[in-house]
């Protein structure tokens, strides 16, 4: 079965070059040159992966991604400017599967596409009904089947990646996990993005849990990594 890729890119030269290379690799390609038409095409559900530029007329790539993630888990690889660090972080936080900076080597893009498609296929195979598993750490609870988390009954709004990181920490409560271990378990052993992404997402979790509820649950072990522990009550 031919893999269908949606390319949302307003720079015609980049779009045409990428399209030809993808077709040469055996992919079927459709193109959109602005955010609104790109979103409409992406929501049709007829594509296996989307290459999404961030800087787009009509709707930005980040806004397209935000809206798309309400209805679809199609793999999305963001195309970003070389120095747009916050755009990369925002894209991952909103549910992007990966990103690549422009100008990019076509070999690297093809590798990232293969990885994203492989992960998507594996996720679909394991997406059947899962038994509910409740994890706890003090007043913090998580339902792994329902993808929900709460502190003392108050729901915590987490992105997919934040949830996966918190789940990994809670499944290993009181065990220190290195950054490399967390990268492998949450982002995948073949993740090729920024290495400090773990620190960024721990910061996000602390903002939503430790800072909001006044409990120091996620701890840093200097030179090693992170651990989640029952809060101290003196």
ABEGO torsion letter per residue (X at the ends): XBBBBBBBBABAAAAAAAAAAAAAAGBBBBBBABAAAAAAAAAAGABABBBBBABBBGBBAAAAAAAAAAABABBBBBBBBAABAAAAAAAAAAGBABBBBOBBBAAAAAAAAAAAAAAAAAAAAAABBBBBBBBBBEABBBBAAAGBBBBGGBBBBBBAAAAAAAAAAAAABGBBBBAAAAAAAAAEAABABBAAAAAAAAAAAAAAAAAAAGBBABBBBBGAEBBBBBBBBX
